[in-house]
Amino acid sequence: MDKQTFGYQTYVLRMWREKPHGTWRAMVQLVPNGEWIAFNTLDKLFAFLVQRSTFAGGENQTPSSL
């Protein structure tokens, strides 16, 4: 059975700053299909992960409640 059915998701996460005190940037690779998604803020990354976990039937938690 597909692990996605049971709420299991796998990502590769890359984070970096372009300057020492710059904004964190991130890219997430969806492991099942290899797709890369870029985020220019961590807030956008967190929103993506919350949306994905809610879509997959997970609890609707915000990053501050984790």
C-alpha positions in Angstrom: 0.0 0.0 0.0 1.1 3.6 -0.6 2.5 5.2 2.5 0.8 8.5 1.5 -2.5 6.8 2.2 -1.5 6.5 5.9 -0.3 10.1 6.3 3.4 9.4 5.7 5.3 12.0 3.6 9.0 12.2 2.8 10.8 15.3 1.8 14.4 16.5 1.3 14.8 20.0 2.8 17.6 22.4 1.9 17.9 25.7 3.7 20.4 28.6 3.2 21.0 32.3 3.7 22.5 34.4 0.9 24.0 36.8 3.5 25.1 36.1 7.2 22.0 37.8 8.6 19.7 37.4 5.5 16.4 35.8 5.2 16.4 32.0 5.3 15.4 30.4 2.0 14.4 26.8 1.4 13.8 24.2 -1.2 11.8 21.0 -0.6 12.0 17.9 -2.7 9.0 15.6 -2.8 10.7 12.2 -2.7 8.0 10.2 -4.4 8.2 12.1 -7.6 11.4 14.2 -7.3 9.7 17.6 -7.7 11.5 20.5 -6.1 9.5 23.5 -4.6 11.3 26.7 -3.6 10.3 29.1 -0.8 11.7 32.6 -0.3 10.7 32.7 3.4 10.4 30.1 6.1 6.8 31.3 6.7 5.9 30.1 3.1 7.7 26.8 3.8 5.7 26.3 7.0 2.4 27.2 5.3 3.2 24.6 2.6 3.9 21.9 5.2 0.8 22.7 7.2 -1.3 22.6 4.0 0.2 19.2 3.0 -0.3 17.7 6.5 -3.9 19.0 6.6 -4.5 17.6 3.1 -3.1 14.2 4.1 -5.5 14.0 7.0 -3.1 15.1 9.7 -3.9 17.4 12.6 -4.2 21.0 11.6 -1.4 22.4 13.8 0.4 25.7 13.2 4.2 25.8 13.5 3.9 27.7 16.8 1.9 24.8 18.3 4.4 22.1 17.5 
